[in-house]
Amino acid sequence: MGASIAAGWIATYAVAQNAFEMVAISSITFTGPSADTLMGFVNERELPMSFGSGLVPGVFLGALLMAVITKEARIQRFEPQMPMERYLLGGVMMGFGSMLAGGCAVGAGMSGGAIFALTAWLALLSMWIGAVVTQRLTEGGPRVRPAGTCQQS
C-alpha cells in the first residue's frame, strides 16, 4: 500500500511537469474525496465524480464481495470485556472529523512529517497530548500495576 501511495505521488509529479495547467501532486486518499462529497451535499453543488469519489465505496464493496465469495463474511465482535460500541463511536467521530477537516491525522503526520514541516510535527505532538489526556480522563487516571509485576514487550 505504501508503494502505491508513493507511485501516485511520482505519477502526478510526472503529469505536473508536462501539463499546460497547474496539476496538484497528490496520491490515494480516503478523506479528501469524502470531504469533497460532504461539501457537495452541504453546498448543494454537483457531486465530484473522480477516482477518489469511487475509491471509498469501491474498497468497501470489494472487501464485502471478496468476503462473501470466500465464505468468510461474518459479524465479528471484540472480546466480551471490550465494548465494541465505544470503538465504533470513536471511529465514526474520527471519520466525520477528518471529513470536516479535509484530511486525517495520519496523512498530515506522514506527509508533513516526511518533509519536516514544523506544523506537522506540532500537530502530531498536540494529537499525542490530546490522546493521553483523553485516555486519562476516560479511564480515571494512569493505570497502576501491582508491585512485583512487569510489562511484557
C-alpha positions as CSV (number, residue, x, y, z in Angstrom):
1,M,0.0,0.0,0.0
2,G,2.8,2.4,0.8
3,A,4.4,1.8,-2.5
4,S,1.1,2.6,-4.3
5,I,0.9,5.9,-2.5
6,A,4.5,6.8,-3.4
7,A,3.7,5.7,-7.0
8,G,0.7,8.1,-7.0
9,W,3.0,11.0,-6.0
10,I,5.5,10.1,-8.7
11,A,2.9,9.7,-11.4
12,T,1.2,13.0,-10.6
13,Y,4.5,14.8,-10.4
14,A,5.3,13.5,-13.9
15,V,2.0,14.7,-15.2
16,A,2.5,18.1,-13.5
17,Q,5.9,18.5,-15.2
18,N,4.3,18.1,-18.7
19,A,0.9,19.7,-18.2
20,F,0.0,23.1,-19.6
21,E,-2.1,23.8,-16.5
22,M,-1.3,23.5,-12.8
23,V,-1.7,20.0,-11.6
24,A,-1.6,19.3,-7.8
25,I,0.7,16.5,-6.8
26,S,-1.4,14.0,-4.9
27,S,-2.0,10.3,-4.2
28,I,-4.5,7.9,-2.9
29,T,-6.7,9.4,-0.1
30,F,-9.9,8.4,1.6
31,T,-10.7,11.5,3.5
32,G,-10.2,14.0,0.6
33,P,-12.9,12.5,-1.6
34,S,-15.2,12.0,1.4
35,A,-14.8,15.7,2.3
36,D,-15.5,16.7,-1.3
37,T,-18.7,14.6,-1.3
38,L,-19.8,16.1,2.1
39,M,-19.2,19.7,0.8
40,G,-21.1,18.8,-2.4
41,F,-24.1,17.8,-0.2
42,V,-23.8,20.8,2.1
43,N,-23.3,23.4,-0.7
44,E,-25.9,21.9,-3.0
45,R,-23.4,21.7,-5.8
46,E,-22.6,19.0,-8.3
47,L,-21.0,16.0,-6.6
48,P,-17.5,15.3,-7.8
49,M,-17.0,12.2,-10.0
50,S,-13.4,11.1,-9.8
51,F,-11.2,8.1,-9.0
52,G,-11.2,9.3,-5.3
53,S,-15.0,9.5,-5.0
54,G,-15.3,5.9,-6.2
55,L,-12.4,4.7,-4.0
56,V,-14.2,4.7,-0.7
57,P,-17.4,2.7,-1.7
58,G,-15.3,0.6,-4.1
59,V,-13.0,-0.6,-1.3
60,F,-16.0,-1.4,1.0
61,L,-17.9,-3.2,-1.7
62,G,-14.8,-5.0,-3.0
63,A,-14.0,-6.3,0.5
64,L,-17.6,-7.3,1.1
65,L,-17.7,-9.1,-2.2
66,M,-14.5,-11.0,-1.5
67,A,-15.6,-12.0,2.0
68,V,-18.9,-13.4,0.5
69,I,-17.1,-15.2,-2.3
70,T,-14.6,-16.8,0.1
71,K,-17.4,-17.5,2.6
72,E,-15.6,-15.5,5.3
73,A,-18.3,-12.9,5.8
74,R,-19.5,-12.7,9.4
75,I,-20.3,-10.2,12.1
76,Q,-17.3,-10.1,14.4
77,R,-17.0,-8.5,17.9
78,F,-14.2,-7.8,20.2
79,E,-13.6,-9.9,23.3
80,P,-16.6,-9.8,25.8
81,Q,-14.6,-7.5,28.1
82,M,-14.1,-4.8,25.4
83,P,-17.2,-2.8,24.5
84,M,-17.3,-2.5,20.7
85,E,-19.8,0.3,20.8
86,R,-17.1,2.7,22.2
87,Y,-14.7,1.9,19.3
88,L,-17.5,2.3,16.7
89,L,-18.5,5.7,18.1
90,G,-14.8,6.7,18.1
91,G,-14.3,5.6,14.5
92,V,-17.4,7.4,13.4
93,M,-16.3,10.6,15.2
94,M,-12.8,10.4,13.7
95,G,-14.1,9.8,10.2
96,F,-16.5,12.7,10.4
97,G,-13.8,14.9,11.9
98,S,-11.4,14.0,9.1
99,M,-14.2,14.8,6.5
100,L,-14.8,18.3,8.1
101,A,-11.0,18.9,8.3
102,G,-10.4,17.7,4.7
103,G,-7.8,15.3,5.8
104,C,-6.7,12.9,8.5
105,A,-4.1,13.0,11.3
106,V,-2.1,10.1,9.8
107,G,-1.9,11.7,6.4
108,A,-0.9,15.0,7.9
109,G,1.7,13.5,10.1
110,M,3.2,11.2,7.5
111,S,3.1,13.7,4.6
112,G,4.1,16.8,6.6
113,G,6.5,14.9,8.8
114,A,8.2,13.4,5.8
115,I,9.1,16.9,4.5
116,F,9.9,18.1,8.0
117,A,7.1,20.7,8.1
118,L,7.1,22.2,11.6
119,T,3.3,22.5,11.6
120,A,3.0,18.7,11.0
121,W,5.3,17.9,14.0
122,L,3.4,20.4,16.2
123,A,0.1,18.9,15.1
124,L,1.4,15.3,15.9
125,L,2.6,16.4,19.3
126,S,-0.8,18.1,20.0
127,M,-2.6,14.9,18.9
128,W,-0.5,12.8,21.1
129,I,-1.1,15.1,24.1
130,G,-4.8,15.1,23.4
131,A,-4.8,11.3,23.2
132,V,-3.0,10.9,26.6
133,V,-5.3,13.4,28.3
134,T,-8.4,11.7,26.9
135,Q,-7.1,8.3,28.0
136,R,-6.6,9.5,31.5
137,L,-10.0,11.2,31.7
138,T,-11.9,8.2,30.3
139,E,-10.0,5.6,32.3
140,G,-9.9,7.5,35.6
141,G,-6.2,8.3,35.7
142,P,-3.0,6.4,35.0
143,R,-3.0,2.7,35.4
144,V,-1.0,1.3,38.3
145,R,0.3,-2.2,38.2
146,P,0.6,-4.2,41.3
147,A,4.0,-4.4,42.9
148,G,6.3,-7.1,41.5
149,T,4.7,-7.2,38.0
150,C,6.3,-6.0,34.9
151,Q,5.1,-5.2,31.4
152,Q,6.0,-7.6,28.7
153,S,7.1,-6.3,25.3
